[in-house]
Each structure stands twice: as C-alpha cells, then as structure tokens.
Amino acid sequence: MYWTPPMKHLRSRLSTAGRPAPLILVGPRGVGKTVTLGEISHAAAEQLSWPTVHVEAKRSDLIGDLTSKLRAARELFEGITPTDSGTSRRVQLTGAKVQASILGIGGGVEVSREEDSSPESLGRVLRSTMTAAMSRDAGLLVTLDELQNATAAELHELGGVLQETVPENWPLVIAVAALPSLREKRGKQLPTYLERAEWHPLESLAGPDAREALTAPAGQSGRPMDPDAADHLIAQTGGYPYAIQVAGHFAWRASHGSDRITGEHAHAALPRIAADLEQLFLSRWEDASDRERDYLTALAAAESTVDEPNGGQVADAMGAEIRSVSYLRDRLIKKGTIYRSGSGGLHFITPGMGAWVRRHTAD
C-alpha cells in the first residue's frame, strides 16, 4: 500500500476501537479504496483476531444483506458454523484467536440471503452480535463498499442504528468506501451522523509516492527500474494508481529476459499502456447517452482552460443555461463518470479522461 499516512491512521484506529463513527474512504475508481478495505480487514485479523463482515452496497438490499451477515458472525462467535449440507454444527471455541483460524487472515463472514428467514431488525442483530463477540473477548470489523449506491432510506436507517444502538465501549470499527458522489448526498439524503464520520480522500499519488509505487515492486521482484524508465512511465500515469499498476505491468513484460527495466523497455510499453487506459475511457464514454456525451465534451473543453471548471462554465461551453443541463451533471455524477470537489469544481472521475475525450471528439 502506498497511502501510508491514511493506512497508519486506520490501523491505529483498530487499536483504539470503541468510537463507532465510521471511517469513510472516498475517491474515484481505481485509487485503491477496496484494496484499502482489504488491508484494514487484514490488520483486524492479524493484529486483533477480529473477523470482518463485508457488504457491497449494490442496487439491492443493503440493510438486509448487512443483517444477514451480522447474524452469521453472531453464530460464529457462538460456536456455530454451517456444514456443506446446509445444516449447522457447533464448534469448540476457546477465544478470539480461534475466530481468525476459522475465517483466515482478512477473511470475511459469508452468508446466503436464502438462509435468512428471521424478522430481526438490524439494530437487534448488531447488539446481539457484539454481545456474543465481547463474550469471547473479541471485536468486529464491518466494511461497506460502494456505499454511494445506497438509497437515502438505507443511509438514514444505517446512521440511526449506529447512533442509537452502539455504545462508546463496543469493540467495533466500521470502514466505508465510496465514490466522491457520496458527498453529493449530504443534506437530506446523508444523515448527520455519517457526515460526522472521519472522511479520508484517496486520490492520485504525489510525485515521490507515485515513483515509489512504480519502482518498489519491480525492485522487490529482482528486476529494478532505471530512473529514466520511471520518468517515462510516471509521465503517462498522472499519479493515478490504476495507471501506475498498468504501466508497471507492461514495462515488466517488455523487459522479459533482462535483469533491469530500462528506458527502452518503458518506451516499448507505452502503446500497450495507452491501449489499456483507452479501453477504460471508452467504457465510460459508451455508457453515456448522446446528451451526456455532449456534457462530457463540454467539460473536457472547459478543463483545458480552467483548473476546476464549475457547472456554469460547462453550461457556457455547451451554449446552454446551467439549469437546463444540470440534470446531465447529476446523472454523470450518479454513474460515477464525473464528480464534484468540495470547492464545487467538476472533474472526470478517471484521471486522463478529459484529454482522451478531446482527442476522441476531435477525431
């Protein structure tokens, strides 16, 4: 992991559990939010022997999925695990350490929704699960991914349960990952309890961190990267973690049979890197309607002259009133194609897409 300061903070938070306000990781796709949740889960299992309840907020039933998995965690703490035949068996537990050996390091509690026939509420299941955990001198990590997909009703129910049910002394940590569009839900859609959470932005890496992320894996794998090779590749990535991963992958392949990754290898990898990233941009483009593409084209044009174009400047580039095109902005934010920063500026959620749109529309 190369988001060292945030990870140090998140790991230390595990050792000072008892403050249930969630940790919320926000950032565009490809910056490592889900990977970071996995790192937190690994730390919880490795350092504290805590299991993880993980739920991805798809467009289904967040509260029901979370309730089911918490019930499975409760049964695990109580010494009950499912068998291959679908029935349950009781296992002998001697303490929290056994939980990690059952689940595996970083392992999560899994359950099928078909097994859930109980009408227990989320608050009731959470309380009984934590009672079972504390009886084993253990705790619990809950990770929620893609929370921007949750409905306002789900967010308010989740926030209400955490605010009203969770006491300060529970060994419980809740970590959330979401696109920046989650911030758009602030106000009526996002409960104040979640607004008071610890928000950690994960964005593109600064120069030294980007270089470390690119060169360190190569060096650790026995094929160090020359400085000029790193310079070539970093110039293509813009510090975007996914692009750094792609660049390192193709440079490694281009250097097959060599004991180093040279500038020549990096140059040979550039077309493959560009082709991979173009597929990423193209999928976002093809997911947009014709009018949404007009908005993306205008944003890309405004982005070339202004660091942080706002909705009014994009509307001007379209030759339209801002009120008549704001629905397009909102659609694209909801899709996760663009996001609005805290200062109100609009950005493509995937770095480099603006330049690609300008080239694509010119062609």
Sine and cosine of phi, psi and omega as CSV:
sin_phi,cos_phi,sin_psi,cos_psi,sin_omega,cos_omega
0.00,0.00,0.60,-0.80,-0.05,-1.00
-0.86,-0.51,0.20,0.98,0.13,-0.99
-0.98,-0.18,0.89,0.45,-0.20,-0.98
-0.85,0.53,-0.78,0.62,-0.02,-1.00
-0.84,0.54,-0.75,0.66,0.04,-1.00
-0.86,0.51,-0.67,0.74,-0.04,-1.00
-0.92,0.39,-0.60,0.80,0.05,-1.00
-0.88,0.47,-0.66,0.75,0.00,-1.00
-0.92,0.40,-0.69,0.72,-0.04,-1.00
-0.92,0.40,-0.62,0.78,0.03,-1.00
-0.91,0.42,-0.66,0.75,0.01,-1.00
-0.91,0.40,-0.50,0.86,0.02,-1.00
-0.89,0.45,-0.53,0.85,0.05,-1.00
-0.88,0.47,-0.60,0.80,-0.05,-1.00
-0.98,0.17,-0.16,0.99,0.03,-1.00
-0.85,-0.52,0.63,0.78,-0.03,-1.00
-0.87,0.49,0.29,-0.96,-0.03,-1.00
0.85,-0.53,-0.05,1.00,0.12,-0.99
-0.92,-0.40,0.98,-0.22,-0.21,-0.98
-0.97,0.24,-0.12,0.99,0.02,-1.00
-0.84,0.54,0.77,-0.63,-0.13,-0.99
-0.92,0.39,0.37,-0.93,0.23,-0.97
-1.00,-0.08,0.84,-0.54,-0.07,-1.00
-0.90,-0.44,0.89,-0.46,0.06,-1.00
-0.99,-0.11,0.85,-0.52,0.01,-1.00
-0.84,-0.55,0.60,-0.80,0.02,-1.00
0.13,-0.99,0.24,-0.97,0.02,-1.00
-0.92,0.38,0.21,-0.98,0.04,-1.00
-0.90,0.44,0.60,-0.80,0.09,-1.00
1.00,0.01,0.12,0.99,0.02,-1.00
-0.99,-0.16,-0.06,1.00,0.12,-0.99
0.98,-0.21,0.43,0.90,0.00,-1.00
-0.90,0.43,-0.75,0.66,-0.01,-1.00
-0.91,0.42,-0.62,0.78,0.05,-1.00
-0.88,0.48,-0.65,0.76,0.01,-1.00
-0.91,0.42,-0.64,0.77,0.11,-0.99
-0.85,0.53,-0.65,0.76,0.04,-1.00
-0.89,0.45,-0.61,0.79,0.04,-1.00
-0.91,0.42,-0.65,0.76,0.03,-1.00
-0.90,0.43,-0.67,0.74,0.03,-1.00
-0.88,0.47,-0.67,0.74,0.03,-1.00
-0.88,0.48,-0.70,0.71,-0.01,-1.00
-0.90,0.44,-0.64,0.77,0.00,-1.00
-0.89,0.46,-0.67,0.74,0.00,-1.00
-0.96,0.29,-0.68,0.73,-0.10,-0.99
-0.96,0.29,-0.68,0.73,-0.09,-1.00
-1.00,0.06,-0.58,0.81,-0.14,-0.99
-0.86,-0.50,-0.13,0.99,-0.09,-1.00
0.87,0.50,0.58,0.81,0.07,-1.00
-1.00,-0.03,0.68,-0.74,0.17,-0.99
-0.98,0.20,0.25,-0.97,0.01,-1.00
-0.87,-0.49,0.73,-0.68,0.21,-0.98
-0.98,-0.20,0.91,-0.42,-0.07,-1.00
-0.90,-0.43,0.75,-0.66,0.04,-1.00
-0.73,-0.68,0.74,-0.67,0.13,-0.99
-0.99,-0.16,0.82,-0.57,-0.06,-1.00
-0.98,0.19,0.99,0.14,0.09,-1.00
-0.99,0.14,-0.04,-1.00,-0.01,-1.00
-1.00,0.09,0.88,0.47,-0.01,-1.00
-0.68,-0.73,-0.93,-0.36,-0.13,-0.99
-0.76,-0.65,1.00,0.06,-0.03,-1.00
-0.87,0.50,-0.74,0.67,-0.07,-1.00
-0.91,0.42,-0.67,0.74,0.02,-1.00
-0.91,0.42,-0.68,0.73,0.02,-1.00
-0.89,0.46,-0.69,0.72,-0.02,-1.00
-0.91,0.42,-0.67,0.74,0.01,-1.00
-0.88,0.48,-0.68,0.73,0.00,-1.00
-0.89,0.46,-0.70,0.71,-0.05,-1.00
-0.96,0.30,-0.53,0.85,0.10,-1.00
-0.91,0.42,-0.62,0.78,0.04,-1.00
-0.89,0.46,-0.65,0.76,0.04,-1.00
-0.90,0.44,-0.62,0.78,0.05,-1.00
-0.90,0.43,-0.64,0.77,0.03,-1.00
-0.87,0.50,-0.70,0.72,0.01,-1.00
-0.90,0.43,-0.57,0.82,0.03,-1.00
-0.91,0.41,-0.70,0.72,0.04,-1.00
-0.90,0.44,-0.53,0.85,0.01,-1.00
-0.99,0.16,-0.05,1.00,0.06,-1.00
1.00,-0.01,0.39,0.92,0.00,-1.00
-0.89,-0.45,0.79,-0.61,0.06,-1.00
-0.76,-0.65,0.51,-0.86,0.01,-1.00
-0.96,0.28,0.50,-0.86,0.10,-0.99
-0.99,-0.15,0.11,-0.99,0.00,-1.00
-0.89,0.46,-0.45,0.90,-0.03,-1.00
-0.99,0.14,-0.04,1.00,0.02,-1.00
1.00,-0.08,-0.14,0.99,0.06,-1.00
-1.00,0.06,-0.05,-1.00,-0.01,-1.00
-0.90,-0.43,0.45,-0.89,0.10,-0.99
-0.70,-0.71,0.46,-0.89,0.00,-1.00
-0.99,-0.11,0.71,-0.70,0.02,-1.00
-0.90,-0.44,0.42,-0.91,-0.02,-1.00
-1.00,0.07,0.88,-0.48,0.04,-1.00
-0.93,-0.36,0.70,-0.71,0.01,-1.00
-0.92,-0.39,-0.01,1.00,0.00,-1.00
0.37,-0.93,-0.06,-1.00,-0.08,-1.00
-0.89,0.45,-0.50,0.87,-0.05,-1.00
-0.87,0.50,-0.54,0.84,-0.01,-1.00
-0.90,0.43,-0.51,0.86,-0.02,-1.00
-0.86,0.50,-0.69,0.72,-0.02,-1.00
-0.91,0.41,-0.59,0.81,-0.01,-1.00
-0.94,0.34,-0.49,0.87,0.04,-1.00
-0.96,0.29,-0.70,0.72,-0.12,-0.99
-1.00,0.07,-0.46,0.89,-0.14,-0.99
1.00,0.03,0.47,-0.88,-0.03,-1.00
-0.87,0.50,0.82,-0.58,0.00,-1.00
0.97,0.26,0.06,1.00,-0.06,-1.00
-0.96,0.29,0.49,-0.87,-0.02,-1.00
-0.92,-0.38,0.31,-0.95,0.06,-1.00
-0.99,0.17,0.83,-0.56,-0.01,-1.00
-0.92,-0.40,0.54,-0.84,0.02,-1.00
-0.38,-0.93,0.52,-0.85,0.08,-1.00
-1.00,-0.03,0.66,-0.75,-0.01,-1.00
-0.89,0.45,-0.41,0.91,0.00,-1.00
-0.90,0.44,-0.40,0.92,-0.01,-1.00
-0.98,0.20,-0.18,0.98,-0.14,-0.99
-1.00,-0.05,0.97,-0.25,0.02,-1.00
-0.85,-0.53,0.11,0.99,-0.06,-1.00
-1.00,-0.03,0.61,-0.79,0.01,-1.00
-1.00,0.06,0.20,0.98,-0.05,-1.00
-0.84,0.55,0.63,-0.78,0.02,-1.00
-0.98,0.20,0.29,-0.96,0.02,-1.00
-0.86,0.51,-0.71,0.70,-0.02,-1.00
-0.88,0.48,-0.67,0.75,-0.01,-1.00
-0.92,0.40,-0.67,0.74,0.00,-1.00
-0.92,0.38,-0.65,0.76,0.02,-1.00
-0.88,0.48,-0.70,0.72,-0.01,-1.00
-0.90,0.44,-0.70,0.71,-0.02,-1.00
-0.93,0.37,-0.55,0.83,0.04,-1.00
-0.91,0.41,-0.69,0.72,0.00,-1.00
-0.94,0.35,-0.54,0.84,0.09,-1.00
-0.89,0.46,-0.68,0.73,0.03,-1.00
-0.91,0.41,-0.63,0.78,0.01,-1.00
-0.90,0.44,-0.72,0.69,-0.05,-1.00
-0.93,0.36,-0.44,0.90,0.07,-1.00
-0.92,0.39,-0.36,0.93,0.06,-1.00
-0.98,-0.18,0.17,0.99,-0.05,-1.00
0.84,0.54,0.65,0.76,-0.04,-1.00
-0.82,-0.57,0.01,-1.00,0.06,-1.00
-0.66,-0.76,-0.17,-0.99,-0.09,-1.00
-0.56,-0.83,0.65,-0.76,0.15,-0.99
-0.94,-0.33,0.78,-0.63,0.09,-1.00
-0.92,-0.40,0.84,-0.54,0.04,-1.00
-0.90,-0.44,0.75,-0.67,-0.01,-1.00
-0.86,-0.52,0.88,-0.47,-0.05,-1.00
-0.96,-0.27,0.46,-0.89,0.03,-1.00
0.83,0.55,0.67,0.74,-0.10,-0.99
-0.93,0.37,-0.24,0.97,0.05,-1.00
-0.89,0.45,-0.31,0.95,0.02,-1.00
-0.99,0.17,-0.22,0.98,-0.04,-1.00
-0.93,0.37,0.53,-0.85,0.05,-1.00
-0.98,0.20,0.27,-0.96,0.04,-1.00
-0.87,0.50,-0.64,0.77,0.00,-1.00
-0.89,0.45,-0.66,0.75,0.01,-1.00
-0.91,0.41,-0.67,0.74,0.00,-1.00
-0.89,0.45,-0.65,0.76,0.00,-1.00
-0.94,0.35,-0.60,0.80,0.04,-1.00
-0.92,0.39,-0.69,0.73,0.03,-1.00
-0.88,0.48,-0.75,0.66,0.00,-1.00
-0.88,0.47,-0.65,0.76,0.01,-1.00
-0.90,0.44,-0.67,0.74,0.01,-1.00
-0.89,0.46,-0.71,0.70,-0.03,-1.00
-0.91,0.41,-0.63,0.77,-0.04,-1.00
-0.95,0.32,-0.63,0.78,-0.13,-0.99
-1.00,-0.07,-0.38,0.92,-0.15,-0.99
-0.98,-0.22,-0.56,0.83,-0.20,-0.98
-1.00,0.01,0.89,-0.46,0.08,-1.00
-0.98,0.18,0.22,-0.98,-0.07,-1.00
-0.92,0.39,-0.40,0.92,-0.14,-0.99
-0.99,-0.12,0.14,0.99,0.02,-1.00
-0.95,0.30,0.69,-0.73,0.11,-0.99
-0.98,0.19,0.95,0.31,-0.09,-1.00
-0.71,-0.70,0.76,-0.65,0.11,-0.99
-0.82,-0.57,0.73,-0.68,0.02,-1.00
-0.89,-0.46,0.85,-0.53,0.00,-1.00
-0.86,-0.51,0.72,-0.69,-0.12,-0.99
-0.82,-0.57,0.59,-0.81,0.14,-0.99
-0.81,-0.58,0.64,-0.77,-0.04,-1.00
-0.35,-0.94,0.36,-0.93,0.15,-0.99
-0.94,0.34,0.33,-0.94,0.03,-1.00
-0.85,0.53,-0.32,0.95,0.00,-1.00
-0.90,0.44,-0.26,0.97,0.07,-1.00
-0.87,0.50,-0.54,0.84,0.02,-1.00
-0.91,0.42,-0.43,0.90,0.02,-1.00
-0.92,0.39,-0.30,0.95,-0.02,-1.00
-0.99,0.10,-0.02,1.00,-0.01,-1.00
-0.88,0.48,0.54,-0.84,-0.07,-1.00
0.95,-0.31,-0.81,-0.59,-0.06,-1.00
-0.94,0.35,-0.52,0.85,-0.08,-1.00
-0.99,0.13,-0.56,0.83,-0.06,-1.00
-0.97,-0.24,0.88,-0.48,-0.02,-1.00
-0.89,0.45,0.50,-0.86,-0.05,-1.00
-0.87,0.49,-0.49,0.87,0.01,-1.00
-0.87,0.49,-0.66,0.75,0.03,-1.00
-0.96,0.27,-0.52,0.86,0.06,-1.00
-0.89,0.46,-0.48,0.87,-0.01,-1.00
-1.00,0.09,0.08,1.00,0.03,-1.00
-0.92,0.39,0.15,-0.99,0.07,-1.00
-1.00,0.05,0.94,-0.34,-0.04,-1.00
-1.00,-0.08,0.79,-0.61,0.00,-1.00
-0.83,-0.56,0.95,-0.31,0.04,-1.00
-0.97,0.24,0.72,-0.70,0.14,-0.99
-0.92,-0.38,0.88,-0.47,-0.11,-0.99
-0.75,-0.67,-0.26,-0.96,0.04,-1.00
-0.90,0.43,0.49,-0.87,-0.06,-1.00
-0.99,0.11,0.61,-0.79,0.10,-0.99
-0.93,0.36,0.26,-0.97,-0.10,-0.99
-0.73,0.68,-0.84,0.54,-0.02,-1.00
-0.88,0.48,-0.64,0.77,0.01,-1.00
-0.93,0.37,-0.62,0.79,0.03,-1.00
-0.89,0.45,-0.66,0.75,0.02,-1.00
-0.90,0.43,-0.67,0.74,0.02,-1.00
-0.89,0.45,-0.68,0.73,-0.01,-1.00
-0.89,0.45,-0.52,0.85,-0.02,-1.00
-0.99,0.14,-0.71,0.71,-0.16,-0.99
-1.00,0.02,-0.52,0.85,-0.09,-1.00
-0.88,0.47,-0.73,0.68,0.00,-1.00
-0.87,0.49,-0.60,0.80,0.02,-1.00
-0.90,0.43,-0.71,0.70,0.02,-1.00
-0.90,0.45,-0.66,0.75,0.00,-1.00
-0.92,0.40,-0.42,0.91,-0.01,-1.00
-1.00,-0.04,0.10,1.00,0.10,-1.00
1.00,0.05,0.24,0.97,0.04,-1.00
-0.70,-0.71,0.98,0.19,-0.11,-0.99
-0.88,0.47,0.40,-0.92,-0.05,-1.00
-0.96,-0.28,0.77,-0.63,0.04,-1.00
-0.92,0.40,0.50,-0.87,-0.01,-1.00
-0.83,0.55,-0.64,0.76,-0.02,-1.00
-0.93,0.36,-0.51,0.86,0.08,-1.00
-0.91,0.41,-0.70,0.72,0.03,-1.00
-0.88,0.47,-0.64,0.77,0.01,-1.00
-0.87,0.49,-0.71,0.70,0.01,-1.00
-0.85,0.52,-0.73,0.69,-0.11,-0.99
-0.96,0.29,-0.65,0.76,-0.01,-1.00
-0.89,0.45,-0.58,0.82,0.02,-1.00
-0.88,0.47,-0.40,0.91,-0.02,-1.00
-1.00,0.02,-0.24,0.97,-0.17,-0.99
-0.98,-0.19,-0.42,0.91,-0.06,-1.00
0.89,0.45,0.34,0.94,-0.02,-1.00
0.97,0.23,0.11,0.99,-0.03,-1.00
-0.97,0.23,0.87,-0.48,-0.13,-0.99
-0.82,0.57,-0.66,0.75,0.01,-1.00
-0.89,0.46,-0.67,0.74,0.00,-1.00
-0.91,0.42,-0.58,0.81,0.06,-1.00
-0.89,0.46,-0.66,0.75,0.03,-1.00
-0.89,0.45,-0.69,0.73,0.01,-1.00
-0.90,0.45,-0.70,0.72,-0.02,-1.00
-0.88,0.47,-0.71,0.70,0.01,-1.00
-0.89,0.45,-0.62,0.78,-0.01,-1.00
-0.88,0.47,-0.77,0.64,-0.08,-1.00
-0.97,0.26,-0.50,0.87,0.09,-1.00
-0.92,0.39,-0.62,0.79,0.04,-1.00
-0.89,0.46,-0.70,0.72,0.01,-1.00
-0.91,0.41,-0.62,0.79,-0.01,-1.00
-0.92,0.38,-0.40,0.92,-0.05,-1.00
-0.99,-0.10,0.26,0.97,-0.01,-1.00
-0.81,0.59,0.76,-0.65,0.01,-1.00
1.00,-0.01,-0.11,0.99,0.00,-1.00
-0.97,-0.25,0.36,-0.93,0.04,-1.00
-1.00,-0.09,-0.01,1.00,0.03,-1.00
-0.59,-0.81,0.35,-0.94,0.14,-0.99
-0.98,-0.21,0.93,-0.37,-0.10,-0.99
-0.99,-0.16,0.11,-0.99,0.07,-1.00
-0.87,0.48,-0.55,0.83,0.04,-1.00
-0.91,0.42,-0.66,0.75,0.05,-1.00
-0.90,0.44,-0.68,0.74,0.00,-1.00
-0.88,0.47,-0.68,0.73,0.01,-1.00
-0.89,0.45,-0.63,0.78,0.00,-1.00
-0.92,0.38,-0.46,0.89,-0.03,-1.00
-0.99,0.14,-0.30,0.96,-0.13,-0.99
-0.83,0.55,-0.71,0.70,0.01,-1.00
-0.87,0.49,-0.62,0.79,0.01,-1.00
-0.92,0.38,-0.61,0.79,0.03,-1.00
-0.90,0.44,-0.74,0.67,-0.02,-1.00
-0.88,0.48,-0.65,0.76,-0.02,-1.00
-0.91,0.42,-0.64,0.77,0.01,-1.00
-0.90,0.43,-0.72,0.70,-0.02,-1.00
-0.93,0.37,-0.56,0.83,0.02,-1.00
-0.89,0.46,-0.59,0.81,0.05,-1.00
-0.89,0.45,-0.59,0.80,0.04,-1.00
-0.90,0.43,-0.72,0.69,0.01,-1.00
-0.91,0.41,-0.65,0.76,-0.05,-1.00
-0.90,0.44,-0.62,0.78,0.01,-1.00
-0.90,0.44,-0.61,0.79,0.06,-1.00
-0.92,0.40,-0.66,0.75,-0.03,-1.00
-0.91,0.42,-0.70,0.71,-0.04,-1.00
-0.94,0.34,-0.35,0.94,0.04,-1.00
-0.98,0.20,-0.16,0.99,-0.05,-1.00
-1.00,-0.09,0.55,-0.83,0.10,-1.00
-0.96,0.28,0.13,-0.99,0.00,-1.00
-0.86,0.51,-0.69,0.72,0.00,-1.00
-0.93,0.36,-0.58,0.81,0.06,-1.00
-0.92,0.40,-0.56,0.83,0.07,-1.00
-0.92,0.40,-0.59,0.81,0.09,-1.00
-0.86,0.51,-0.66,0.75,-0.01,-1.00
-0.93,0.37,-0.66,0.75,0.03,-1.00
-0.90,0.44,-0.63,0.78,0.03,-1.00
-0.90,0.44,-0.68,0.74,0.02,-1.00
-0.92,0.40,-0.64,0.77,0.04,-1.00
-0.89,0.45,-0.68,0.73,0.02,-1.00
-0.88,0.47,-0.64,0.77,0.02,-1.00
-0.92,0.40,-0.70,0.72,0.01,-1.00
-0.91,0.41,-0.58,0.82,-0.01,-1.00
-0.89,0.45,-0.46,0.89,-0.03,-1.00
-0.97,0.25,-0.24,0.97,-0.02,-1.00
-0.87,-0.48,-0.31,0.95,-0.04,-1.00
-0.77,-0.64,0.68,-0.73,-0.03,-1.00
-0.88,0.47,-0.71,0.70,-0.03,-1.00
-0.74,-0.67,0.99,0.15,0.01,-1.00
-0.90,0.43,0.63,-0.78,0.05,-1.00
-0.98,-0.19,0.00,-1.00,-0.06,-1.00
-0.88,0.48,-0.57,0.82,0.02,-1.00
-0.91,0.41,-0.65,0.76,0.00,-1.00
-0.93,0.36,-0.58,0.82,0.06,-1.00
-0.92,0.38,-0.67,0.74,0.04,-1.00
-0.87,0.48,-0.65,0.76,0.04,-1.00
-0.87,0.50,-0.65,0.76,0.01,-1.00
-0.91,0.42,-0.43,0.90,0.04,-1.00
-1.00,0.03,-0.15,0.99,-0.07,-1.00
0.93,0.37,0.60,0.80,-0.09,-1.00
-0.72,-0.70,0.30,-0.95,0.13,-0.99
-0.97,0.26,0.59,-0.81,-0.06,-1.00
-0.87,0.50,-0.59,0.81,-0.02,-1.00
-0.92,0.39,-0.46,0.89,-0.05,-1.00
-0.99,0.17,-0.25,0.97,-0.03,-1.00
-0.85,-0.52,0.04,1.00,-0.03,-1.00
-0.89,0.45,-0.48,0.88,0.02,-1.00
-0.90,0.43,-0.52,0.85,0.05,-1.00
-0.92,0.38,-0.68,0.73,0.06,-1.00
-0.85,0.53,-0.72,0.69,-0.04,-1.00
-0.90,0.43,-0.62,0.78,0.04,-1.00
-0.88,0.47,-0.71,0.71,-0.06,-1.00
-0.94,0.34,-0.53,0.85,0.10,-1.00
-0.92,0.40,-0.70,0.71,-0.01,-1.00
-0.90,0.45,-0.59,0.81,0.02,-1.00
-0.95,0.31,-0.30,0.95,-0.06,-1.00
0.99,0.12,0.44,0.90,0.04,-1.00
-1.00,-0.04,-0.61,0.79,0.07,-1.00
-0.75,-0.66,0.22,-0.98,0.09,-1.00
-0.56,-0.83,0.31,-0.95,0.02,-1.00
-0.94,-0.35,0.79,-0.61,-0.02,-1.00
-0.97,0.25,0.14,-0.99,0.00,-1.00
-0.88,0.48,-0.44,0.90,0.01,-1.00
-1.00,0.05,-0.02,1.00,0.04,-1.00
0.99,-0.11,-0.04,1.00,0.02,-1.00
-0.97,0.25,0.51,-0.86,0.01,-1.00
-0.98,-0.19,0.64,-0.77,-0.04,-1.00
-0.63,-0.78,0.51,-0.86,0.21,-0.98
-0.93,0.36,0.68,-0.73,-0.07,-1.00
-0.96,0.29,-0.38,0.92,0.06,-1.00
-0.96,-0.29,0.94,-0.35,-0.03,-1.00
-0.82,0.57,0.67,-0.75,0.00,-1.00
1.00,-0.09,-0.20,0.98,-0.06,-1.00
-0.94,0.34,-0.52,0.85,0.02,-1.00
-0.86,0.51,-0.72,0.69,0.03,-1.00
-0.90,0.44,-0.62,0.78,0.03,-1.00
-0.90,0.44,-0.68,0.74,0.01,-1.00
-0.89,0.47,-0.66,0.75,0.03,-1.00
-0.88,0.47,-0.67,0.74,0.04,-1.00
-0.93,0.38,-0.70,0.72,-0.06,-1.00
-0.89,0.45,-0.69,0.72,-0.03,-1.00
-0.96,0.27,-0.49,0.87,0.07,-1.00
-0.92,0.39,-0.64,0.77,0.02,-1.00
-0.91,0.41,0.00,0.00,0.00,0.00
